[in-house]
Amino acid sequence: MHDIRAIRDNPAAFDAALSRRGMSPASSQILALDEARRAKILAAETAQAEANKAAKEVGAAKGRGDEDEFQRLRALVGEKKAEIAALNDEAKAQDVALNDLLMAIPNLPDPSIPDGEDEDDNVEINRAGSPRNFAFTPVEHYDIPGIRPGMDFETAAKLSGSRFVLLSGAVARLHRALAQFMLDTHVDEHGLTETITPVLVREEMMYGTGQLPKFGDDSYQTTNGWWLIPTAEVTLTNIVNGLTVDESYLPRRYVAHTQCFRSEAGSAGRDTSGMLRQHQFEKVEMVSVTKPEDSAAEHDAMTKRAEAILDKLEIPYRTVVLCTGDLGAGMRKTHDIEVWLPGQNAYREIASISVAGDYQARRMNARFKPAGGGKPEYLHTLNGSGLAVGRCLIAVVENGQQEDGSVDLPAVLHPYLSGKTKITADGQLT
């Protein structure tokens, strides 16, 4: 959500920032609503002052026996009360309209990010590891002989439909080990606070982080009004919803491993094979809450935390900063980490690490009290994958596949697998 005062102060800068997203100017519409709302509020205040004055004069008129003036003033007070109620109702309606408009407009892109139309215009800022030279033609995860027994799409389709998978045996254990490894790394080495959150949330929590109103089709809603979270960003960020915390409370750094649910609206025909794009998946999510002046440094630190997972797994990756045309609606700046998948001969996204600035905090009314005194300020919020567990599993097995159909597993995972080091060609963990 946007700061109406900033738009009043510099509407041209607001429109220029929106134009970087390919959007038409919006300040005129916003300021017209704002002016109309403020005019109604001023008119109500003026009418209230007139009513108060008339109310005082009612008693004086009665005291001196001026019945005609008494009746006129009493009628005037009644008229003013009705006028005030009508003006307040109109102001509230305009306030709702203004709020809805400000909620629907995307965040303004950070000045540092590149302009562009789509993912082809993203800019690489880091690359680690080199794709392995295979002596054979590598295949995608679901075609690796050792993985096929533990990755059942047919039974999942019978149970739930398309874009689901049933994991079992060695593959299920590898999936669990990856999640545990990620959590341990973020907690023990990066100092994040492990958190277990609900996966069902109230509608206002989805508004707080910006999934609603614009992206309702991307998520699932239950019959009683709860929403299934598309990511733990929703629950972790909304911990500060409605709060005004002391500056000493900051920064807050959370990590959670949760089930996530996405309808994948608009992705028909994309990644239909395998488990790259699922309706239900697991993710280890990081969220930070900071002071405004600390959020840029925190964004870089969060990116390094996510990269560290892939460094430990010895999987090649690259990190890009998203251009304006590929930037998510609620974010000011995003780093995507793309992992090398030899089965696709391509880098594919495995994590997005984003800074929202005060955009989400304004929606949630989340503030902090400066230690030196002064008015409360809006917090800055950040979120990022640390990582998507299923996509990480894909990367591990594709990069570790062997010509005989087995899969060598990263050394860092061996302690999480009781010392076992590979998945055999017939799907056994040894």
Buried (B, 14 or more C-beta within 10 A) or exposed (E): BBBBEEBBEEBEEBBEBBEBBEEEBBBEEBBEBBEBBBBBBEBBEBBBEBBEEBBEBBEEBBEEEEEEBBEBBBEBBEBBBEBBEBBBEBBEEBBEEBBEBBBEBBBBBBEEBBEBEEBEBBEEEBBBBEBBEEEEEBBBBBBBBBBBBBBBBEEBBEEEEEBBBBBEBBBBBBBBBBBBBBBEBBEEEBEBEBBEBBBBBBBEBBBBBBBBEBBBEBBBBEEEEBBBBBBBBBBBBBBBBEBBBEEEBBBBBBBBBBEBBBBBEEEEEEBEEBBBBBBBBBBBBBBBBBBBEBBBEBBEBBBBBBBBBBBBBBBBBBBBBBBBBBBBBBBBBBBBBBBBBBBBEEBBBBBBBBBBBBBBBBBBBBBBBEEEEEEEBBBBBBBBBBBBBBBBBBBBBBBBBBEEBBBBBBEBBBEBBEEBBBBBBEBBBE
